[in-house]
Amino acid sequence: MTGVTETGRMLRIQVLRFNPQSRRSRPHVQSFTLQETEGMTLFIALNEIRETQDPSLQFDFVCRAGICGSCGMLINGRPGLACRTLTINLDADIVLAPLPVFELIADLSVNTGKWMRAMSERLETWVHRGTEADLSRLEERMEPELAEQLYELDRCIECGCCVGACGTARMRDDFIGAVGLNKIARFRLDPRDDRDDAAYYQVVGDDDGVFGCMTLLACQDVCPKRLPLQTQIAYLRRRMLVRGARRSS
């Protein structure tokens, strides 16, 4: 561990760097040192590194408040948001790497948007109507308890932390992950969606969906919004099992 001064610790941040767009780039670890300040987050530390030491360092951020989900990365091997991670809660030696599974842009920047869009299109994560849209029904009154349930699942910011922590997602390219299953559970609860169990079973009732989950709980452990992801996966799995039993009887 590095030393401590009167004004704060000296941090050593090791970053796994690689730019796949450059033929000269090779994966390597680069170390940076900087003095810790009060209330410092990894986002602040990375910006200081980029401003004062290496302007070529690439990582993503937008909101700085844990809302956009852009700054997801591996922090000492665990997925998390740089803007919500205080350096005081970490050792003075910090290792950062990009989230796995997603397409690497460069250094700590990955293309979560491409993965999330493909997942959403595959699962058709929008309200489905069997007939021409009835706007009055889309805006009909909903019981507060149900609205709270839907809101809870809608708090997902698609940061990719749950996907990066998922063992199945690392082994199966087509696995939709907890974020996709959470979306399906959300629409399964929405009374405005006309899809039935058969339609949901078609998109998530296999090893790429609910039955691919190994129930490691890693997705729920790292979710920055503390969403009940495993509860939703278990709910969908029960629905699929009930439907399968009915079809076989």
TAHU-V719930 format. One record per residue. N is the residue number from 1. PHI is phi in whole degrees, -180 to 180 (* if undefined). Layout:
n->{N	N}
phi->{PHI	PHI}
This chain:
n->{1	2	3	4	5	6	7	8	9	10	11	12	13	14	15	16	17	18	19	20	21	22	23	24	25	26	27	28	29	30	31	32	33	34	35	36	37	38	39	40	41	42	43	44	45	46	47	48	49	50	51	52	53	54	55	56	57	58	59	60	61	62	63	64	65	66	67	68	69	70	71	72	73	74	75	76	77	78	79	80	81	82	83	84	85	86	87	88	89	90	91	92	93	94	95	96	97	98	99	100	101	102	103	104	105	106	107	108	109	110	111	112	113	114	115	116	117	118	119	120	121	122	123	124	125	126	127	128	129	130	131	132	133	134	135	136	137	138	139	140	141	142	143	144	145	146	147	148	149	150	151	152	153	154	155	156	157	158	159	160	161	162	163	164	165	166	167	168	169	170	171	172	173	174	175	176	177	178	179	180	181	182	183	184	185	186	187	188	189	190	191	192	193	194	195	196	197	198	199	200	201	202	203	204	205	206	207	208	209	210	211	212	213	214	215	216	217	218	219	220	221	222	223	224	225	226	227	228	229	230	231	232	233	234	235	236	237	238	239	240	241	242	243	244	245	246	247	248	249}
phi->{*	-75	-77	-122	-112	-67	-99	141	-73	-93	-93	-116	-107	-101	-118	-77	-115	-171	-118	-66	-82	-107	-68	-82	-76	-131	-58	-157	-102	-115	-102	-129	-120	-157	-87	-73	-119	-62	74	-69	-107	-63	-60	-64	-63	-67	-65	-64	-62	-69	-80	-116	-125	-148	-69	-85	-64	-111	-157	-110	-164	-139	-88	65	-132	69	-115	-82	77	-73	-96	-66	-163	-84	-113	53	84	-117	-62	-168	-98	-62	-74	-110	-107	-79	-65	-63	-88	-118	-66	-69	-97	-123	-116	-119	-148	-71	-62	-75	81	-80	-65	-80	-89	-178	53	-98	-97	-126	-94	-69	-60	-63	-66	-65	-67	-62	-65	-65	-67	-65	-90	53	-83	-149	-67	-99	-120	-74	-124	-58	-54	-109	-61	-66	-73	-63	-109	-69	-64	-127	-62	-55	-63	-69	-60	-65	-63	-67	-62	-58	-77	-75	-76	-59	-105	53	-77	89	-62	-66	-70	-65	-94	-88	-66	-67	-63	-75	-98	-122	-65	-93	-68	-82	75	-64	-65	-70	-66	-62	-65	-63	-61	-64	-74	-65	-84	-76	-68	-81	-90	-88	-70	-104	-59	-62	-67	-69	-60	-63	-100	-130	-90	-145	-72	-84	-119	-64	-89	-90	-68	-92	56	-83	71	-63	-60	-70	-64	-102	-63	-68	-100	55	-74	-79	-64	-68	-64	-69	-64	-63	-62	-65	-63	-64	-62	-67	-66	-62	-64	-64	-66	-66	-69	-84	-85}
